[in-house]
Amino acid sequence: MLQCDAFYNLLKKHGITFFTGVPDSLLKDFCAYVADHTDPKNNIVAANEGGAVALAAGHHLATGNIGLVYMQNAGVGNAVNPLVSLVDGEVYSIPVLLFIGWRGEPGVKDEPQHIKQGRITIPLLEVLGIPHEVLPDVFEEAKRVLKKAVGSMTQRSAPYVFIIRKGIFEPYLLKKKEYSSYKLTRERVIQSIAGQLDNRDIVISTTGKTSRELFEYRERVGQDHSTDFLTVGSMGHVSQIALGLALSKPKRNVYCLDGDGSLIMHMGSLAINGTRAPKNFKHIVLNNGAHDSVGGQPTAGFKIDIVSIAKACGYKAAFAAEVENELLEKIHTLKETAGPVLLEVRINTGSRKDLGRPTIDPKESKKAFTKFLQDND
Ligand SMILES: Cc1ncc(C[n+]2csc(CCOP(=O)(O)OP(=O)(O)O)c2C)c(N)n1
């Protein structure tokens, strides 16, 4: 295993002192160390992975230094465009060091949404023409490959990738964690919402623990899962799946359970929801100000006004709740108000230690969900 402090200091020696990205559970210890030891102006949790590549490009243009971009391999898709058309050697030729968490590594057990991404991670980098290496877990080896990577980036003036396996970095607990005083938990809100829906309503839930908690709620109360579409991958796209459904199924209410990280990742979707304006579109944002599902790294969630943004994008109504009574009242209003309508619930981070994962294969879930839609118009 690599000690976060030793590797961070090594990066510093090579002049790499600017960090940006979207967090991943495989990188959470390294990212926590970076957050505790880097001036916040040089450590930016980006909206999405493409934005992080562009931020590192801007940093290089201004300083001549190489920035480090961290992401889960799921985020490579978001980053392909700036990797190919901005920093690539055939365009502006800008060096960037990428840390890519290898979910779904062949031979390592993982969830369905990670399997293909894990298998194609290295072939994808080959197609992109970006030199890459699996980061070794022995310090002297890591030191050697980092020197080689910096040499390559400097000489080619182009990106280089380290693929990060599970368990490479020693555990490190974030010290500068910001605690919020909100009392509601994500699980409690999901339970309150799901418990008040009509039996024809459908729920589209976002990536990470939201979908896992919704799945477990249905199990606990003995309901089947056919009313729910769990967006297990495709982070940030939940509201467009919901919009597609709402427009084609105008006689049903569509409840979109979003996260703050997910909403911010593709916030432009709000403009499309607000201007397409289906009356049956009900958007709920579970705002804990963090990427809670992958380690709790902060988002801009508590620093922006989601209610005003939704209204400015054309939502017919938008409001917020942060305590139990208010939540129940606002869920009622959400149900009664013609959409597009948004409810932001301010919540705390955290989840049950024994939280499970969906046990139904995505294709089986899809079959049950589409059958539910057909059977009931
Ligand atoms: C494109 C992409 N980038 C990163 C991830 C890793 N990831 C999974 S869940 C998650 C955090 C989601 O945060 P938020 O929407 O705020 O929900 P929370 O976990 O806080 O409930 C991240 C970063 C991913 N699945 N896909």
The ligand as a MOL file (V3000), in Angstrom:
LIG
                    3D

  0  0  0     0  0            999 V3000
M  V30 BEGIN CTAB
M  V30 COUNTS 26 27 0 0 0
M  V30 BEGIN ATOM
M  V30 1 C -19.7260 9.8080 -14.2480 0
M  V30 2 C -19.5370 9.3280 -12.8610 0
M  V30 3 N -18.6730 9.9620 -12.0640 0
M  V30 4 C -18.4810 9.5460 -10.7830 0
M  V30 5 C -19.1740 8.4670 -10.2980 0
M  V30 6 C -18.9600 7.9570 -8.8780 0
M  V30 7 N -20.0810 8.2980 -8.0210 0 CHG=1
M  V30 8 C -21.0910 7.4410 -7.7360 0
M  V30 9 S -22.2260 8.0600 -6.6950 0
M  V30 10 C -21.3620 9.5010 -6.5550 0
M  V30 11 C -21.8100 10.6020 -5.6220 0
M  V30 12 C -23.1550 11.1240 -5.9070 0
M  V30 13 O -23.3570 12.2810 -5.1320 0
M  V30 14 P -24.7920 12.8830 -4.9380 0
M  V30 15 O -25.5290 12.9140 -6.2100 0
M  V30 16 O -24.6620 14.1710 -4.2020 0
M  V30 17 O -25.5180 11.8000 -4.0190 0
M  V30 18 P -25.1050 11.2710 -2.5400 0
M  V30 19 O -24.1230 10.1980 -2.7570 0
M  V30 20 O -24.5790 12.4380 -1.7670 0
M  V30 21 O -26.4000 10.7590 -1.9890 0
M  V30 22 C -20.2050 9.4900 -7.3590 0
M  V30 23 C -19.2470 10.6130 -7.4610 0
M  V30 24 C -20.0790 7.8400 -11.1780 0
M  V30 25 N -20.8180 6.7820 -10.8110 0
M  V30 26 N -20.2340 8.2730 -12.4400 0
M  V30 END ATOM
M  V30 BEGIN BOND
M  V30 1 1 1 2
M  V30 2 1 2 3
M  V30 3 2 2 26
M  V30 4 2 3 4
M  V30 5 1 4 5
M  V30 6 1 5 6
M  V30 7 2 5 24
M  V30 8 1 6 7
M  V30 9 2 7 8
M  V30 10 1 7 22
M  V30 11 1 8 9
M  V30 12 1 9 10
M  V30 13 1 10 11
M  V30 14 2 10 22
M  V30 15 1 11 12
M  V30 16 1 12 13
M  V30 17 1 13 14
M  V30 18 2 14 15
M  V30 19 1 14 16
M  V30 20 1 14 17
M  V30 21 1 17 18
M  V30 22 2 18 19
M  V30 23 1 18 20
M  V30 24 1 18 21
M  V30 25 1 22 23
M  V30 26 1 24 25
M  V30 27 1 24 26
M  V30 END BOND
M  V30 END CTAB
M  END
